[in-house]
Amino acid sequence: MPANQKGRIKEYEDTKFLELREYLIHDKGLPDLVQETNRIVEEAKTLSPQFNGIELEGPETKGLQ
């Protein structure tokens, strides 16, 4: 992977980790994990072509519903 793509991924991860940290700090225990995960994946697809092939498994296959 070219260095510039690695840099973009690192920037994206740094931003997302800070955002997720804020969510955790302010979490009220509401069960919206599946929806939030879907939102993050969709946002990642718009930022980097490498995420376009990612499809989430249904939550029922992971025991989330």
PDBQT receptor file of N, H, CA, C and O in Angstrom, charges set to zero:
ATOM      1  N   MET A   1       0.848  -1.166   0.000  1.00  0.00    +0.000 N 
ATOM      2  CA  MET A   1       0.000   0.000   0.000  1.00  0.00    +0.000 C 
ATOM      3  C   MET A   1       0.902   1.240   0.000  1.00  0.00    +0.000 C 
ATOM      4  O   MET A   1       1.846   1.325   0.785  1.00  0.00    +0.000 OA
ATOM      5  N   PRO A   2       0.609   2.188  -0.874  1.00  0.00    +0.000 N 
ATOM      6  CA  PRO A   2       1.410   3.408  -0.912  1.00  0.00    +0.000 C 
ATOM      7  C   PRO A   2       1.331   4.194   0.394  1.00  0.00    +0.000 C 
ATOM      8  O   PRO A   2       0.330   4.142   1.110  1.00  0.00    +0.000 OA
ATOM      9  N   ALA A   3       2.400   4.918   0.687  1.00  0.00    +0.000 N 
ATOM     10  H   ALA A   3       3.213   4.960   0.106  1.00  0.00    +0.000 HD
ATOM     11  CA  ALA A   3       2.500   5.662   1.945  1.00  0.00    +0.000 C 
ATOM     12  C   ALA A   3       1.389   6.695   2.092  1.00  0.00    +0.000 C 
ATOM     13  O   ALA A   3       0.887   6.901   3.198  1.00  0.00    +0.000 OA
ATOM     14  N   ASN A   4       0.991   7.352   0.993  1.00  0.00    +0.000 N 
ATOM     15  H   ASN A   4       1.398   7.184   0.095  1.00  0.00    +0.000 HD
ATOM     16  CA  ASN A   4      -0.054   8.369   1.112  1.00  0.00    +0.000 C 
ATOM     17  C   ASN A   4      -1.394   7.748   1.509  1.00  0.00    +0.000 C 
ATOM     18  O   ASN A   4      -2.170   8.371   2.235  1.00  0.00    +0.000 OA
ATOM     19  N   GLN A   5      -1.675   6.526   1.041  1.00  0.00    +0.000 N 
ATOM     20  H   GLN A   5      -1.045   6.020   0.451  1.00  0.00    +0.000 HD
ATOM     21  CA  GLN A   5      -2.904   5.850   1.445  1.00  0.00    +0.000 C 
ATOM     22  C   GLN A   5      -2.836   5.438   2.913  1.00  0.00    +0.000 C 
ATOM     23  O   GLN A   5      -3.828   5.533   3.635  1.00  0.00    +0.000 OA
ATOM     24  N   LYS A   6      -1.675   4.985   3.347  1.00  0.00    +0.000 N 
ATOM     25  H   LYS A   6      -0.869   4.908   2.760  1.00  0.00    +0.000 HD
ATOM     26  CA  LYS A   6      -1.507   4.641   4.760  1.00  0.00    +0.000 C 
ATOM     27  C   LYS A   6      -1.727   5.866   5.630  1.00  0.00    +0.000 C 
ATOM     28  O   LYS A   6      -2.340   5.776   6.693  1.00  0.00    +0.000 OA
ATOM     29  N   GLY A   7      -1.224   7.018   5.177  1.00  0.00    +0.000 N 
ATOM     30  H   GLY A   7      -0.726   7.091   4.313  1.00  0.00    +0.000 HD
ATOM     31  CA  GLY A   7      -1.416   8.260   5.916  1.00  0.00    +0.000 C 
ATOM     32  C   GLY A   7      -2.879   8.642   6.017  1.00  0.00    +0.000 C 
ATOM     33  O   GLY A   7      -3.336   9.092   7.069  1.00  0.00    +0.000 OA
ATOM     34  N   ARG A   8      -3.627   8.465   4.917  1.00  0.00    +0.000 N 
ATOM     35  H   ARG A   8      -3.256   8.100   4.062  1.00  0.00    +0.000 HD
ATOM     36  CA  ARG A   8      -5.058   8.780   4.935  1.00  0.00    +0.000 C 
ATOM     37  C   ARG A   8      -5.803   7.867   5.898  1.00  0.00    +0.000 C 
ATOM     38  O   ARG A   8      -6.693   8.308   6.626  1.00  0.00    +0.000 OA
ATOM     39  N   ILE A   9      -5.434   6.598   5.895  1.00  0.00    +0.000 N 
ATOM     40  H   ILE A   9      -4.712   6.240   5.304  1.00  0.00    +0.000 HD
ATOM     41  CA  ILE A   9      -6.090   5.644   6.800  1.00  0.00    +0.000 C 
ATOM     42  C   ILE A   9      -5.774   6.006   8.250  1.00  0.00    +0.000 C 
ATOM     43  O   ILE A   9      -6.656   5.965   9.108  1.00  0.00    +0.000 OA
ATOM     44  N   LYS A  10      -4.524   6.358   8.523  1.00  0.00    +0.000 N 
ATOM     45  H   LYS A  10      -3.808   6.391   7.826  1.00  0.00    +0.000 HD
ATOM     46  CA  LYS A  10      -4.152   6.745   9.894  1.00  0.00    +0.000 C 
ATOM     47  C   LYS A  10      -4.927   7.983  10.330  1.00  0.00    +0.000 C 
ATOM     48  O   LYS A  10      -5.427   8.027  11.454  1.00  0.00    +0.000 OA
ATOM     49  N   GLU A  11      -5.035   8.984   9.467  1.00  0.00    +0.000 N 
ATOM     50  H   GLU A  11      -4.628   8.947   8.554  1.00  0.00    +0.000 HD
ATOM     51  CA  GLU A  11      -5.796  10.186   9.796  1.00  0.00    +0.000 C 
ATOM     52  C   GLU A  11      -7.259   9.836  10.081  1.00  0.00    +0.000 C 
ATOM     53  O   GLU A  11      -7.850  10.329  11.042  1.00  0.00    +0.000 OA
ATOM     54  N   TYR A  12      -7.830   8.982   9.235  1.00  0.00    +0.000 N 
ATOM     55  H   TYR A  12      -7.350   8.581   8.454  1.00  0.00    +0.000 HD
ATOM     56  CA  TYR A  12      -9.218   8.571   9.421  1.00  0.00    +0.000 C 
ATOM     57  C   TYR A  12      -9.380   7.836  10.753  1.00  0.00    +0.000 C 
ATOM     58  O   TYR A  12     -10.306   8.124  11.511  1.00  0.00    +0.000 OA
ATOM     59  N   GLU A  13      -8.487   6.894  11.039  1.00  0.00    +0.000 N 
ATOM     60  H   GLU A  13      -7.734   6.661  10.423  1.00  0.00    +0.000 HD
ATOM     61  CA  GLU A  13      -8.561   6.141  12.289  1.00  0.00    +0.000 C 
ATOM     62  C   GLU A  13      -8.415   7.060  13.498  1.00  0.00    +0.000 C 
ATOM     63  O   GLU A  13      -9.157   6.931  14.472  1.00  0.00    +0.000 OA
ATOM     64  N   ASP A  14      -7.460   7.985  13.437  1.00  0.00    +0.000 N 
ATOM     65  H   ASP A  14      -6.858   8.089  12.646  1.00  0.00    +0.000 HD
ATOM     66  CA  ASP A  14      -7.269   8.912  14.553  1.00  0.00    +0.000 C 
ATOM     67  C   ASP A  14      -8.542   9.710  14.810  1.00  0.00    +0.000 C 
ATOM     68  O   ASP A  14      -8.964   9.861  15.956  1.00  0.00    +0.000 OA
ATOM     69  N   THR A  15      -9.149  10.216  13.747  1.00  0.00    +0.000 N 
ATOM     70  H   THR A  15      -8.807  10.093  12.816  1.00  0.00    +0.000 HD
ATOM     71  CA  THR A  15     -10.386  10.986  13.867  1.00  0.00    +0.000 C 
ATOM     72  C   THR A  15     -11.501  10.119  14.431  1.00  0.00    +0.000 C 
ATOM     73  O   THR A  15     -12.227  10.536  15.333  1.00  0.00    +0.000 OA
ATOM     74  N   LYS A  16     -11.631   8.915  13.895  1.00  0.00    +0.000 N 
ATOM     75  H   LYS A  16     -11.042   8.577  13.161  1.00  0.00    +0.000 HD
ATOM     76  CA  LYS A  16     -12.710   8.017  14.341  1.00  0.00    +0.000 C 
ATOM     77  C   LYS A  16     -12.515   7.604  15.792  1.00  0.00    +0.000 C 
ATOM     78  O   LYS A  16     -13.481   7.562  16.554  1.00  0.00    +0.000 OA
ATOM     79  N   PHE A  17     -11.289   7.299  16.187  1.00  0.00    +0.000 N 
ATOM     80  H   PHE A  17     -10.505   7.333  15.568  1.00  0.00    +0.000 HD
ATOM     81  CA  PHE A  17     -11.056   6.878  17.569  1.00  0.00    +0.000 C 
ATOM     82  C   PHE A  17     -11.404   7.994  18.548  1.00  0.00    +0.000 C 
ATOM     83  O   PHE A  17     -11.975   7.739  19.609  1.00  0.00    +0.000 OA
ATOM     84  N   LEU A  18     -11.058   9.236  18.190  1.00  0.00    +0.000 N 
ATOM     85  H   LEU A  18     -10.594   9.443  17.329  1.00  0.00    +0.000 HD
ATOM     86  CA  LEU A  18     -11.441  10.359  19.048  1.00  0.00    +0.000 C 
ATOM     87  C   LEU A  18     -12.962  10.500  19.113  1.00  0.00    +0.000 C 
ATOM     88  O   LEU A  18     -13.527  10.737  20.180  1.00  0.00    +0.000 OA
ATOM     89  N   GLU A  19     -13.614  10.351  17.964  1.00  0.00    +0.000 N 
ATOM     90  H   GLU A  19     -13.155  10.158  17.097  1.00  0.00    +0.000 HD
ATOM     91  CA  GLU A  19     -15.079  10.436  17.914  1.00  0.00    +0.000 C 
ATOM     92  C   GLU A  19     -15.709   9.316  18.740  1.00  0.00    +0.000 C 
ATOM     93  O   GLU A  19     -16.639   9.557  19.510  1.00  0.00    +0.000 OA
ATOM     94  N   LEU A  20     -15.208   8.102  18.581  1.00  0.00    +0.000 N 
ATOM     95  H   LEU A  20     -14.453   7.906  17.955  1.00  0.00    +0.000 HD
ATOM     96  CA  LEU A  20     -15.746   6.970  19.334  1.00  0.00    +0.000 C 
ATOM     97  C   LEU A  20     -15.499   7.135  20.833  1.00  0.00    +0.000 C 
ATOM     98  O   LEU A  20     -16.337   6.752  21.649  1.00  0.00    +0.000 OA
ATOM     99  N   ARG A  21     -14.350   7.704  21.191  1.00  0.00    +0.000 N 
ATOM    100  H   ARG A  21     -13.669   8.015  20.528  1.00  0.00    +0.000 HD
ATOM    101  CA  ARG A  21     -14.057   7.969  22.606  1.00  0.00    +0.000 C 
ATOM    102  C   ARG A  21     -15.099   8.918  23.186  1.00  0.00    +0.000 C 
ATOM    103  O   ARG A  21     -15.579   8.714  24.301  1.00  0.00    +0.000 OA
ATOM    104  N   GLU A  22     -15.443   9.946  22.433  1.00  0.00    +0.000 N 
ATOM    105  H   GLU A  22     -15.053  10.112  21.527  1.00  0.00    +0.000 HD
ATOM    106  CA  GLU A  22     -16.471  10.884  22.886  1.00  0.00    +0.000 C 
ATOM    107  C   GLU A  22     -17.818  10.176  23.055  1.00  0.00    +0.000 C 
ATOM    108  O   GLU A  22     -18.539  10.423  24.022  1.00  0.00    +0.000 OA
ATOM    109  N   TYR A  23     -18.148   9.299  22.112  1.00  0.00    +0.000 N 
ATOM    110  H   TYR A  23     -17.562   9.099  21.327  1.00  0.00    +0.000 HD
ATOM    111  CA  TYR A  23     -19.396   8.534  22.240  1.00  0.00    +0.000 C 
ATOM    112  C   TYR A  23     -19.394   7.710  23.523  1.00  0.00    +0.000 C 
ATOM    113  O   TYR A  23     -20.397   7.654  24.235  1.00  0.00    +0.000 OA
ATOM    114  N   LEU A  24     -18.263   7.072  23.814  1.00  0.00    +0.000 N 
ATOM    115  H   LEU A  24     -17.448   7.118  23.236  1.00  0.00    +0.000 HD
ATOM    116  CA  LEU A  24     -18.183   6.251  25.020  1.00  0.00    +0.000 C 
ATOM    117  C   LEU A  24     -18.332   7.087  26.284  1.00  0.00    +0.000 C 
ATOM    118  O   LEU A  24     -19.006   6.684  27.232  1.00  0.00    +0.000 OA
ATOM    119  N   ILE A  25     -17.702   8.239  26.287  1.00  0.00    +0.000 N 
ATOM    120  H   ILE A  25     -17.154   8.566  25.517  1.00  0.00    +0.000 HD
ATOM    121  CA  ILE A  25     -17.781   9.106  27.461  1.00  0.00    +0.000 C 
ATOM    122  C   ILE A  25     -19.220   9.550  27.708  1.00  0.00    +0.000 C 
ATOM    123  O   ILE A  25     -19.659   9.637  28.854  1.00  0.00    +0.000 OA
ATOM    124  N   HIS A  26     -19.948   9.829  26.637  1.00  0.00    +0.000 N 
ATOM    125  H   HIS A  26     -19.591   9.759  25.705  1.00  0.00    +0.000 HD
ATOM    126  CA  HIS A  26     -21.307  10.353  26.761  1.00  0.00    +0.000 C 
ATOM    127  C   HIS A  26     -22.382   9.282  26.580  1.00  0.00    +0.000 C 
ATOM    128  O   HIS A  26     -23.568   9.599  26.490  1.00  0.00    +0.000 OA
ATOM    129  N   ASP A  27     -21.974   8.034  26.528  1.00  0.00    +0.000 N 
ATOM    130  H   ASP A  27     -21.011   7.776  26.602  1.00  0.00    +0.000 HD
ATOM    131  CA  ASP A  27     -22.917   6.932  26.304  1.00  0.00    +0.000 C 
ATOM    132  C   ASP A  27     -23.940   6.845  27.435  1.00  0.00    +0.000 C 
ATOM    133  O   ASP A  27     -23.598   6.910  28.615  1.00  0.00    +0.000 OA
ATOM    134  N   LYS A  28     -25.186   6.698  27.045  1.00  0.00    +0.000 N 
ATOM    135  H   LYS A  28     -25.464   6.645  26.086  1.00  0.00    +0.000 HD
ATOM    136  CA  LYS A  28     -26.275   6.549  28.011  1.00  0.00    +0.000 C 
ATOM    137  C   LYS A  28     -26.785   5.109  28.054  1.00  0.00    +0.000 C 
ATOM    138  O   LYS A  28     -27.817   4.822  28.662  1.00  0.00    +0.000 OA
ATOM    139  N   GLY A  29     -26.051   4.212  27.404  1.00  0.00    +0.000 N 
ATOM    140  H   GLY A  29     -25.213   4.445  26.911  1.00  0.00    +0.000 HD
ATOM    141  CA  GLY A  29     -26.428   2.813  27.429  1.00  0.00    +0.000 C 
ATOM    142  C   GLY A  29     -27.520   2.439  26.444  1.00  0.00    +0.000 C 
ATOM    143  O   GLY A  29     -28.093   1.355  26.546  1.00  0.00    +0.000 OA
ATOM    144  N   LEU A  30     -27.820   3.313  25.492  1.00  0.00    +0.000 N 
ATOM    145  H   LEU A  30     -27.354   4.194  25.409  1.00  0.00    +0.000 HD
ATOM    146  CA  LEU A  30     -28.855   3.012  24.509  1.00  0.00    +0.000 C 
ATOM    147  C   LEU A  30     -28.313   2.007  23.493  1.00  0.00    +0.000 C 
ATOM    148  O   LEU A  30     -27.183   2.155  23.027  1.00  0.00    +0.000 OA
ATOM    149  N   PRO A  31     -29.084   1.010  23.150  1.00  0.00    +0.000 N 
ATOM    150  CA  PRO A  31     -28.601  -0.062  22.259  1.00  0.00    +0.000 C 
ATOM    151  C   PRO A  31     -28.664   0.334  20.782  1.00  0.00    +0.000 C 
ATOM    152  O   PRO A  31     -29.504  -0.175  20.040  1.00  0.00    +0.000 OA
ATOM    153  N   ASP A  32     -27.786   1.231  20.356  1.00  0.00    +0.000 N 
ATOM    154  H   ASP A  32     -27.104   1.644  20.958  1.00  0.00    +0.000 HD
ATOM    155  CA  ASP A  32     -27.765   1.618  18.945  1.00  0.00    +0.000 C 
ATOM    156  C   ASP A  32     -26.440   1.245  18.271  1.00  0.00    +0.000 C 
ATOM    157  O   ASP A  32     -26.033   1.876  17.296  1.00  0.00    +0.000 OA
ATOM    158  N   LEU A  33     -25.785   0.232  18.790  1.00  0.00    +0.000 N 
ATOM    159  H   LEU A  33     -26.115  -0.281  19.583  1.00  0.00    +0.000 HD
ATOM    160  CA  LEU A  33     -24.483  -0.185  18.282  1.00  0.00    +0.000 C 
ATOM    161  C   LEU A  33     -24.545  -0.588  16.810  1.00  0.00    +0.000 C 
ATOM    162  O   LEU A  33     -23.675  -0.209  16.026  1.00  0.00    +0.000 OA
ATOM    163  N   VAL A  34     -25.555  -1.343  16.438  1.00  0.00    +0.000 N 
ATOM    164  H   VAL A  34     -26.262  -1.650  17.075  1.00  0.00    +0.000 HD
ATOM    165  CA  VAL A  34     -25.656  -1.810  15.052  1.00  0.00    +0.000 C 
ATOM    166  C   VAL A  34     -25.827  -0.620  14.110  1.00  0.00    +0.000 C 
ATOM    167  O   VAL A  34     -25.172  -0.561  13.069  1.00  0.00    +0.000 OA
ATOM    168  N   GLN A  35     -26.687   0.314  14.458  1.00  0.00    +0.000 N 
ATOM    169  H   GLN A  35     -27.219   0.265  15.303  1.00  0.00    +0.000 HD
ATOM    170  CA  GLN A  35     -26.907   1.476  13.608  1.00  0.00    +0.000 C 
ATOM    171  C   GLN A  35     -25.642   2.339  13.515  1.00  0.00    +0.000 C 
ATOM    172  O   GLN A  35     -25.312   2.843  12.442  1.00  0.00    +0.000 OA
ATOM    173  N   GLU A  36     -24.953   2.503  14.615  1.00  0.00    +0.000 N 
ATOM    174  H   GLU A  36     -25.222   2.093  15.486  1.00  0.00    +0.000 HD
ATOM    175  CA  GLU A  36     -23.727   3.304  14.623  1.00  0.00    +0.000 C 
ATOM    176  C   GLU A  36     -22.635   2.629  13.799  1.00  0.00    +0.000 C 
ATOM    177  O   GLU A  36     -21.902   3.301  13.073  1.00  0.00    +0.000 OA
ATOM    178  N   THR A  37     -22.523   1.317  13.904  1.00  0.00    +0.000 N 
ATOM    179  H   THR A  37     -23.118   0.771  14.493  1.00  0.00    +0.000 HD
ATOM    180  CA  THR A  37     -21.544   0.579  13.103  1.00  0.00    +0.000 C 
ATOM    181  C   THR A  37     -21.850   0.742  11.622  1.00  0.00    +0.000 C 
ATOM    182  O   THR A  37     -20.943   0.968  10.821  1.00  0.00    +0.000 OA
ATOM    183  N   ASN A  38     -23.114   0.630  11.255  1.00  0.00    +0.000 N 
ATOM    184  H   ASN A  38     -23.851   0.447  11.905  1.00  0.00    +0.000 HD
ATOM    185  CA  ASN A  38     -23.508   0.822   9.859  1.00  0.00    +0.000 C 
ATOM    186  C   ASN A  38     -23.156   2.226   9.385  1.00  0.00    +0.000 C 
ATOM    187  O   ASN A  38     -22.682   2.395   8.261  1.00  0.00    +0.000 OA
ATOM    188  N   ARG A  39     -23.378   3.230  10.219  1.00  0.00    +0.000 N 
ATOM    189  H   ARG A  39     -23.763   3.093  11.132  1.00  0.00    +0.000 HD
ATOM    190  CA  ARG A  39     -23.076   4.611   9.857  1.00  0.00    +0.000 C 
ATOM    191  C   ARG A  39     -21.570   4.790   9.631  1.00  0.00    +0.000 C 
ATOM    192  O   ARG A  39     -21.156   5.447   8.675  1.00  0.00    +0.000 OA
ATOM    193  N   ILE A  40     -20.767   4.213  10.501  1.00  0.00    +0.000 N 
ATOM    194  H   ILE A  40     -21.104   3.680  11.277  1.00  0.00    +0.000 HD
ATOM    195  CA  ILE A  40     -19.310   4.331  10.387  1.00  0.00    +0.000 C 
ATOM    196  C   ILE A  40     -18.811   3.663   9.108  1.00  0.00    +0.000 C 
ATOM    197  O   ILE A  40     -17.965   4.219   8.408  1.00  0.00    +0.000 OA
ATOM    198  N   VAL A  41     -19.332   2.474   8.802  1.00  0.00    +0.000 N 
ATOM    199  H   VAL A  41     -20.019   2.023   9.371  1.00  0.00    +0.000 HD
ATOM    200  CA  VAL A  41     -18.911   1.766   7.586  1.00  0.00    +0.000 C 
ATOM    201  C   VAL A  41     -19.306   2.567   6.354  1.00  0.00    +0.000 C 
ATOM    202  O   VAL A  41     -18.513   2.687   5.421  1.00  0.00    +0.000 OA
ATOM    203  N   GLU A  42     -20.519   3.118   6.332  1.00  0.00    +0.000 N 
ATOM    204  H   GLU A  42     -21.164   3.021   7.090  1.00  0.00    +0.000 HD
ATOM    205  CA  GLU A  42     -20.952   3.909   5.185  1.00  0.00    +0.000 C 
ATOM    206  C   GLU A  42     -20.079   5.155   5.023  1.00  0.00    +0.000 C 
ATOM    207  O   GLU A  42     -19.744   5.532   3.900  1.00  0.00    +0.000 OA
ATOM    208  N   GLU A  43     -19.712   5.788   6.118  1.00  0.00    +0.000 N 
ATOM    209  H   GLU A  43     -19.984   5.482   7.030  1.00  0.00    +0.000 HD
ATOM    210  CA  GLU A  43     -18.838   6.956   6.047  1.00  0.00    +0.000 C 
ATOM    211  C   GLU A  43     -17.456   6.557   5.534  1.00  0.00    +0.000 C 
ATOM    212  O   GLU A  43     -16.855   7.274   4.734  1.00  0.00    +0.000 OA
ATOM    213  N   ALA A  44     -16.962   5.423   5.992  1.00  0.00    +0.000 N 
ATOM    214  H   ALA A  44     -17.450   4.840   6.641  1.00  0.00    +0.000 HD
ATOM    215  CA  ALA A  44     -15.648   4.943   5.534  1.00  0.00    +0.000 C 
ATOM    216  C   ALA A  44     -15.665   4.687   4.034  1.00  0.00    +0.000 C 
ATOM    217  O   ALA A  44     -14.681   4.961   3.347  1.00  0.00    +0.000 OA
ATOM    218  N   LYS A  45     -16.775   4.166   3.522  1.00  0.00    +0.000 N 
ATOM    219  H   LYS A  45     -17.574   3.943   4.080  1.00  0.00    +0.000 HD
ATOM    220  CA  LYS A  45     -16.885   3.899   2.085  1.00  0.00    +0.000 C 
ATOM    221  C   LYS A  45     -16.781   5.184   1.274  1.00  0.00    +0.000 C 
ATOM    222  O   LYS A  45     -16.247   5.170   0.165  1.00  0.00    +0.000 OA
ATOM    223  N   THR A  46     -17.279   6.287   1.805  1.00  0.00    +0.000 N 
ATOM    224  H   THR A  46     -17.713   6.299   2.706  1.00  0.00    +0.000 HD
ATOM    225  CA  THR A  46     -17.211   7.546   1.065  1.00  0.00    +0.000 C 
ATOM    226  C   THR A  46     -15.805   8.139   1.101  1.00  0.00    +0.000 C 
ATOM    227  O   THR A  46     -15.443   8.924   0.225  1.00  0.00    +0.000 OA
ATOM    228  N   LEU A  47     -15.014   7.772   2.101  1.00  0.00    +0.000 N 
ATOM    229  H   LEU A  47     -15.308   7.135   2.813  1.00  0.00    +0.000 HD
ATOM    230  CA  LEU A  47     -13.683   8.351   2.263  1.00  0.00    +0.000 C 
ATOM    231  C   LEU A  47     -12.579   7.558   1.584  1.00  0.00    +0.000 C 
ATOM    232  O   LEU A  47     -11.557   8.126   1.197  1.00  0.00    +0.000 OA
ATOM    233  N   SER A  48     -12.770   6.264   1.436  1.00  0.00    +0.000 N 
ATOM    234  H   SER A  48     -13.600   5.803   1.750  1.00  0.00    +0.000 HD
ATOM    235  CA  SER A  48     -11.703   5.442   0.875  1.00  0.00    +0.000 C 
ATOM    236  C   SER A  48     -12.287   4.310   0.036  1.00  0.00    +0.000 C 
ATOM    237  O   SER A  48     -13.143   3.566   0.514  1.00  0.00    +0.000 OA
ATOM    238  N   PRO A  49     -11.834   4.173  -1.206  1.00  0.00    +0.000 N 
ATOM    239  CA  PRO A  49     -12.352   3.119  -2.081  1.00  0.00    +0.000 C 
ATOM    240  C   PRO A  49     -12.120   1.716  -1.538  1.00  0.00    +0.000 C 
ATOM    241  O   PRO A  49     -12.860   0.796  -1.887  1.00  0.00    +0.000 OA
ATOM    242  N   GLN A  50     -11.112   1.528  -0.693  1.00  0.00    +0.000 N 
ATOM    243  H   GLN A  50     -10.510   2.275  -0.409  1.00  0.00    +0.000 HD
ATOM    244  CA  GLN A  50     -10.828   0.184  -0.199  1.00  0.00    +0.000 C 
ATOM    245  C   GLN A  50     -11.951  -0.358   0.682  1.00  0.00    +0.000 C 
ATOM    246  O   GLN A  50     -12.041  -1.569   0.882  1.00  0.00    +0.000 OA
ATOM    247  N   PHE A  51     -12.807   0.517   1.212  1.00  0.00    +0.000 N 
ATOM    248  H   PHE A  51     -12.734   1.501   1.049  1.00  0.00    +0.000 HD
ATOM    249  CA  PHE A  51     -13.908   0.073   2.055  1.00  0.00    +0.000 C 
ATOM    250  C   PHE A  51     -15.165  -0.266   1.256  1.00  0.00    +0.000 C 
ATOM    251  O   PHE A  51     -16.132  -0.772   1.826  1.00  0.00    +0.000 OA
ATOM    252  N   ASN A  52     -15.172   0.001  -0.040  1.00  0.00    +0.000 N 
ATOM    253  H   ASN A  52     -14.387   0.412  -0.503  1.00  0.00    +0.000 HD
ATOM    254  CA  ASN A  52     -16.393  -0.182  -0.829  1.00  0.00    +0.000 C 
ATOM    255  C   ASN A  52     -16.867  -1.623  -0.894  1.00  0.00    +0.000 C 
ATOM    256  O   ASN A  52     -18.059  -1.861  -1.089  1.00  0.00    +0.000 OA
ATOM    257  N   GLY A  53     -15.992  -2.575  -0.739  1.00  0.00    +0.000 N 
ATOM    258  H   GLY A  53     -15.023  -2.382  -0.580  1.00  0.00    +0.000 HD
ATOM    259  CA  GLY A  53     -16.399  -3.968  -0.800  1.00  0.00    +0.000 C 
ATOM    260  C   GLY A  53     -16.879  -4.528   0.526  1.00  0.00    +0.000 C 
ATOM    261  O   GLY A  53     -17.311  -5.679   0.585  1.00  0.00    +0.000 OA
ATOM    262  N   ILE A  54     -16.812  -3.740   1.590  1.00  0.00    +0.000 N 
ATOM    263  H   ILE A  54     -16.461  -2.805   1.542  1.00  0.00    +0.000 HD
ATOM    264  CA  ILE A  54     -17.175  -4.229   2.915  1.00  0.00    +0.000 C 
ATOM    265  C   ILE A  54     -18.687  -4.297   3.054  1.00  0.00    +0.000 C 
ATOM    266  O   ILE A  54     -19.391  -3.316   2.814  1.00  0.00    +0.000 OA
ATOM    267  N   GLU A  55     -19.161  -5.433   3.431  1.00  0.00    +0.000 N 
ATOM    268  H   GLU A  55     -18.589  -6.230   3.626  1.00  0.00    +0.000 HD
ATOM    269  CA  GLU A  55     -20.582  -5.609   3.734  1.00  0.00    +0.000 C 
ATOM    270  C   GLU A  55     -20.676  -6.172   5.144  1.00  0.00    +0.000 C 
ATOM    271  O   GLU A  55     -19.947  -7.097   5.501  1.00  0.00    +0.000 OA
ATOM    272  N   LEU A  56     -21.552  -5.624   5.922  1.00  0.00    +0.000 N 
ATOM    273  H   LEU A  56     -22.144  -4.872   5.632  1.00  0.00    +0.000 HD
ATOM    274  CA  LEU A  56     -21.728  -6.101   7.281  1.00  0.00    +0.000 C 
ATOM    275  C   LEU A  56     -22.611  -7.331   7.294  1.00  0.00    +0.000 C 
ATOM    276  O   LEU A  56     -23.556  -7.448   6.515  1.00  0.00    +0.000 OA
ATOM    277  N   GLU A  57     -22.288  -8.238   8.188  1.00  0.00    +0.000 N 
ATOM    278  H   GLU A  57     -21.520  -8.143   8.821  1.00  0.00    +0.000 HD
ATOM    279  CA  GLU A  57     -23.172  -9.370   8.415  1.00  0.00    +0.000 C 
ATOM    280  C   GLU A  57     -24.371  -8.869   9.206  1.00  0.00    +0.000 C 
ATOM    281  O   GLU A  57     -24.278  -7.903   9.963  1.00  0.00    +0.000 OA
ATOM    282  N   GLY A  58     -25.477  -9.532   9.018  1.00  0.00    +0.000 N 
ATOM    283  H   GLY A  58     -25.552 -10.317   8.402  1.00  0.00    +0.000 HD
ATOM    284  CA  GLY A  58     -26.662  -9.142   9.770  1.00  0.00    +0.000 C 
ATOM    285  C   GLY A  58     -26.405  -9.285  11.256  1.00  0.00    +0.000 C 
ATOM    286  O   GLY A  58     -25.690 -10.197  11.670  1.00  0.00    +0.000 OA
ATOM    287  N   PRO A  59     -26.978  -8.394  12.077  1.00  0.00    +0.000 N 
ATOM    288  CA  PRO A  59     -26.734  -8.437  13.513  1.00  0.00    +0.000 C 
ATOM    289  C   PRO A  59     -27.179  -9.746  14.155  1.00  0.00    +0.000 C 
ATOM    290  O   PRO A  59     -26.633 -10.171  15.173  1.00  0.00    +0.000 OA
ATOM    291  N   GLU A  60     -28.163 -10.369  13.552  1.00  0.00    +0.000 N 
ATOM    292  H   GLU A  60     -28.606 -10.025  12.724  1.00  0.00    +0.000 HD
ATOM    293  CA  GLU A  60     -28.641 -11.628  14.141  1.00  0.00    +0.000 C 
ATOM    294  C   GLU A  60     -27.596 -12.723  14.053  1.00  0.00    +0.000 C 
ATOM    295  O   GLU A  60     -27.614 -13.648  14.865  1.00  0.00    +0.000 OA
ATOM    296  N   THR A  61     -26.674 -12.645  13.078  1.00  0.00    +0.000 N 
ATOM    297  H   THR A  61     -26.659 -11.894  12.419  1.00  0.00    +0.000 HD
ATOM    298  CA  THR A  61     -25.624 -13.662  12.959  1.00  0.00    +0.000 C 
ATOM    299  C   THR A  61     -24.525 -13.455  13.990  1.00  0.00    +0.000 C 
ATOM    300  O   THR A  61     -23.738 -14.364  14.254  1.00  0.00    +0.000 OA
ATOM    301  N   LYS A  62     -24.470 -12.287  14.561  1.00  0.00    +0.000 N 
ATOM    302  H   LYS A  62     -25.109 -11.548  14.347  1.00  0.00    +0.000 HD
ATOM    303  CA  LYS A  62     -23.473 -11.990  15.587  1.00  0.00    +0.000 C 
ATOM    304  C   LYS A  62     -24.086 -11.997  16.991  1.00  0.00    +0.000 C 
ATOM    305  O   LYS A  62     -23.410 -11.673  17.967  1.00  0.00    +0.000 OA
ATOM    306  N   GLY A  63     -25.341 -12.359  17.086  1.00  0.00    +0.000 N 
ATOM    307  H   GLY A  63     -25.890 -12.623  16.293  1.00  0.00    +0.000 HD
ATOM    308  CA  GLY A  63     -25.986 -12.423  18.404  1.00  0.00    +0.000 C 
ATOM    309  C   GLY A  63     -26.329 -11.051  18.969  1.00  0.00    +0.000 C 
ATOM    310  O   GLY A  63     -26.454 -10.899  20.184  1.00  0.00    +0.000 OA
ATOM    311  N   LEU A  64     -26.485 -10.040  18.093  1.00  0.00    +0.000 N 
ATOM    312  H   LEU A  64     -26.384 -10.164  17.106  1.00  0.00    +0.000 HD
ATOM    313  CA  LEU A  64     -26.768  -8.701  18.583  1.00  0.00    +0.000 C 
ATOM    314  C   LEU A  64     -28.262  -8.400  18.669  1.00  0.00    +0.000 C 
ATOM    315  O   LEU A  64     -28.660  -7.380  19.231  1.00  0.00    +0.000 OA
ATOM    316  N   GLN A  65     -29.077  -9.274  18.123  1.00  0.00    +0.000 N 
ATOM    317  H   GLN A  65     -28.753 -10.103  17.667  1.00  0.00    +0.000 HD
ATOM    318  CA  GLN A  65     -30.516  -9.030  18.223  1.00  0.00    +0.000 C 
ATOM    319  C   GLN A  65     -31.223 -10.297  18.636  1.00  0.00    +0.000 C 
ATOM    320  O   GLN A  65     -32.446 -10.304  18.777  1.00  0.00    +0.000 OA
TER     321      GLN A  65
